[in-house]
């Protein structure tokens, strides 16, 4: 492609943040020379748009528009598009227009620029508070308050409905992850940048620890309740082997993260209703299935907080490896196998959506 014509060097201003962008093919043929008529494009977008133009020129499958979402942002209604404007009289493209008022294209090298805005700090606080509340509720709701055992459904419903409520409350700030395995899956599929991933996970672990600490202070300081402290820690059933427990955590986390990816997919027109509630239901059924085997964690942070407070680390690695593997499998299968509207090969390798 000719290097003289595309995207002048003066176009250095960064695009505003967005939830998604769209690329549409208008004409079958794209000559080597084209120009950008929107100055709101940063330098890093130049190489990406060259790749887009190259695919416009050589790839017939660009007939369909490709749309990508950023689930870490709650507002999924904003859109933008690159569109090739073709002059039929002159038989040449006039420009590539950009309706990019709500679109951002950034590179990994620029992710530290995010810290200049209050957004990451608000997201960090939301992840911290959300994971704190989730750990506090999920650990306490299923505890027996007398010699009678509480049905396992209590803990499952408590965890699932708490997560649904928290996503409803804070999803517009951070996306409502509250789970390191979900955050890692979003990183793997290019929906969140590496720096924000670290911020999220640290906030989640700290929130889980403080939540477990609060529960310990309120409940377990009383001598008659001291024996309940171990009940908050996710442990394997005595008859379950470590490998079996690992497989259970992989399966239930896979279903949870697959549900999350389907909920944040804007190309899905066949589903509706309350997405937070659907995700909460996935937690409930995961707990009902895996609770009797592993405690049904699906969340390394939820297991980490109580383990750190109690000092009980038996088989703790399972509650990290299992959920992370399950989340990565779900992200891979949904993004690259099931999600036919958004083939990965059309995403420039050097960009992510923030």
Secondary structure as UniProt FT lines:
FT   TURN            3..5
FT   TURN            9..10
FT   STRAND          20..24
FT   HELIX           43..58
FT   HELIX           60..63
FT   STRAND          66..69
FT   TURN            71..72
FT   STRAND          81..87
FT   TURN            88..91
FT   STRAND          92..98
FT   TURN            101..102
FT   HELIX           108..116
FT   HELIX           119..141
FT   HELIX           152..174
FT   HELIX           180..188
FT   TURN            189..190
FT   HELIX           194..219
FT   TURN            220..221
FT   HELIX           223..232
FT   TURN            238..239
FT   HELIX           242..263
FT   TURN            266..267
FT   HELIX           275..294
FT   HELIX           300..310
FT   TURN            314..317
FT   HELIX           318..333
FT   HELIX           334..338
FT   TURN            340..341
FT   HELIX           344..346
FT   TURN            349..350
//
